[in-house]
Amino acid sequence: MCVLLSGSKSPSQMSSAQSSQLKDEVQDFWNAEPCGSRYLEGAEDFEAFDAHARSRYALEPHISQFAKFSLARGLRVLEIGVGMGADYLEWLRAGADATGIDLSAISIERAKRRCVLAGYEPDLRVADAERLPFAADTFDVVYSYGVMHHTPQPAQCLAEAWRVLKPGGEARIMLYHHPSLTGMMLWLRYGAWRGKSMRRTVFDHLESPETKTYTKAEGRALMQGFESVDIQQVFSPGDLLLNAPSARFQSAVCRLAWKLYPRFLVRKFSGPWGLFLLISGRKPRGDEVSRLNACQGIRKST
């Protein structure tokens, strides 16, 4: 199974050399600027990490409910793409037996420091989401917030998430939606005058190289084989211009747009244009797994 996005290559079309090169570029991007690092103020001490977490959850208050931290005690959890470890630390605080991976070694080191300063021993390692170094049927929860759309082969990441989940386990994945307000703003800034589509503009200019976006139907297709699939759509801080503007948006026009942006009206009328798709699905139990093995084989072959 493969979802082909406009302006991108399917996994079957992408050679291993191309995939490896793209993965190196993505790794370099996140090593240079670990996710959320613009909100880490001051030294990397407990107070700075605590302030970082407060900023994160104030900007994205839906995270706690989606992740279900409060229900995690005693569960075996894998977080794919820990970034600087804010969510990973919440798993530990909730009493989960949590493991985390990231492609960025610098992010892993920051996440480890964060956990140690908070009094926890983390199980964190550099690893590839497309080739998870874990046995099948290991985890109760696989959680990946805003990560898989940065990989060359997101369908392979979902196949791996399926493999390492226990029967009855749940995957909770955040992917970027198309279309979105963030995509529209990037299109106006970079794509409109060059004749690019919104999706291609996001592919070229949102965060790391070749960032993919999904309609709800495409997101559901990626979850093929999972049961009880649920998709919620919410605004990102970028949709509402709540986040601190990056270096690319420091002009006088951009600063004025940040100041005058009609956030109340956007929240009220633009729900279908939110960037974040919060997707959850359950791996079937027992005989249900055997029934869907053929689907799994298709997923692995892409």
Buried (B, 14 or more C-beta within 10 A) or exposed (E): BBBEBEBBBEBEEBEEEEBEBBBEEBBEBBBEBBBBBBBBEEEBEBEBBBBBBEBBBEBBEBBBEBBBBEEBEEBBBBBBBBBBBBBBBBBBBBEBBBBBBBBBEBBBBBBBBBBEBBEBEBBBBBBBBBEBEBEEEBBBBBBBBBBBBBBBBBBBBBBBBBBBBBEBBBBBBBBBBBBBBBBBBBBEBBBBEEEBBBBBBBBBBBBBBBBBBBBBEBBBBBBBBBBEBEBBBBBBBBBBBBBEBEEEBEEEEBEEBBEEBEEEEBEEEBEEBBBBBBBBBBBBEEEBBEEBEEBBEBBBEB
